[in-house]
Amino acid sequence: MRLAYADPPYLGQARKHYGPEAREVDHALLIAHLLEFDGWALSLSSPSISKIAPLLPEGVRWGAWVKPFASFKPGVNPAYAWEPVVFKPARTLGEDVDTARDWVRANITLRRGVSGAKPVAFCRWLFAMLGAERTDQFHDLFPGSGAVNDAWIAWVMECPLPLTPGKPVRYLEPVGSSAPPKGGNNAPGA
Ligand SMILES: C[S@@+](CC[C@H](N)C(=O)[O-])C[C@H]1O[C@@H](n2cnc3c(N)ncnc32)[C@H](O)[C@@H]1O
């Protein structure tokens, strides 16, 4: 399967974050391109939801990256401390794997040289949302620091080989996550 992740500059903020040479991304064109993939995800800012939602096809899922530590700015209260991620999985996760959440809790990165560089926990959550398998092709359309592609390579390298034909094993736990409660993380109250 072919997977794509698009992490463009926030709508209307290309020059603010990426300098005078950065051009605004045409989100209608970008979404049309994403639809060519089997599974895809698009990061955006919460203020741009109303502009981008009408460009999306029916049936896409919305996830949330929630940031306990975010970019807190003077005079901005409440802070912008979460980011929507629209996604279309390449596969439905089966009952043979733990139930993934449609949100992830992870702090923003600092000093990576690129504004918006994604943390590893975010990347691993993204791969789970996409229903990724290690044999998939992964296309990072706005690589920036390269963090997402690096996380993909690390995930593929540690992902167990499918040992039973037709029953691929997926590694979905984000780095640093605690062990699931007894009975797996599908247990009531988990
Ligand atoms: C949000 S960052 C991507 C961060 C990346 N996911 C990471 O983890 O490092 C957006 C990237 O798109 C680049 N960019 C800015 N304007 C662009 C444009 N018009 N077309 C393509 N890339 C652009 C920026 O230089 C930046 O590297």
The ligand as a Gaussian input file, in Angstrom:
#p B3LYP/6-31G(d) Opt

LIG

0 1
 C        5.323000      21.960000       9.377000
 S        6.857000      21.880000       8.538000
 C        7.097000      20.149000       8.344000
 C        7.714000      19.569000       9.562000
 C        8.059000      18.103000       9.435000
 N        6.860000      17.261000       9.448000
 C        8.994000      17.667000      10.540000
 O        8.615000      16.773000      11.348000
 O       10.083000      18.234000      10.622000
 C        6.474000      22.417000       6.928000
 C        7.633000      22.321000       5.954000
 O        7.171000      22.714000       4.654000
 C        8.131000      23.595000       4.052000
 N        7.381000      24.507000       3.169000
 C        6.999000      25.758000       3.394000
 N        6.287000      26.240000       2.348000
 C        6.251000      25.261000       1.432000
 C        5.688000      25.128000       0.129000
 N        4.995000      26.120000      -0.438000
 N        5.839000      23.948000      -0.516000
 C        6.518000      22.954000       0.049000
 N        7.073000      22.999000       1.282000
 C        6.945000      24.151000       1.956000
 C        8.779000      24.298000       5.221000
 O       10.059000      24.766000       4.880000
 C        8.832000      23.195000       6.281000
 O       10.010000      22.442000       6.136000

